[in-house]
């Protein structure tokens, strides 16, 4: 699954959670026929900095940023650290 697809799912699921239409990631997983771990991993994309999200939406995905890397590694909490980790995103 490409990063943009995963990001759009995460935004949609977060909106469902925020609006109270679902109670948990587990409920989303059941309704989507997915494993709860998959849903929770994708929901972690909501922690990405706005600059990283803008770069992705603008088609400027850093070479160092892939869905596999995001799923298999801890993403720094600090947005500045994320931007340093993934490199310049305006290239």
Secondary structure, DSSP 8 states (H G I E B T S, - for coil): --HHHHHHHHHHHHHHHHTTSSS-HHHHHHHHT--HHHHHHHHGGGGS-HHHHHHHHTT---TT--HHHHHHS---SSHHHHHHHH--S--
